Amino acid sequence: MRTLIVVAPVVVTRIKPTTGPTAGSSVITIYGNHFFKHDLLVCKLGTLDVVYATYFSASHIACLSNPTSPAGSVTLEISQNNQDFTTFGFEYIFQGKVHSFIIN
């Protein structure tokens, strides 16, 4: 016997932070509604491979950013089945190395 689970569509209200290094491994926190805890909850940054999300609550998940090159802007989307992705288009910006200088 198969079980069918019907869930409300995901709503993403904001992401934090909106920038991170091209080296990846930055934690991106996603806030919204109707997140469902299961093995197919994933994030996708632009055309990069999907990464599995960590579920905290129905309104809060997190994902690690992928490494990428070159620096630039992508959209972050969420899927609850690793097939159908949101289309909210929240922008995430990959930044190259930042050099800081102290001027006396």
Helices and strands as residue ranges (DSSP letters): E 11-16, E 19-21, E 27-33, E 42-45, E 51-52, E 54-57, E 60-64, E 72-79, E 90-95
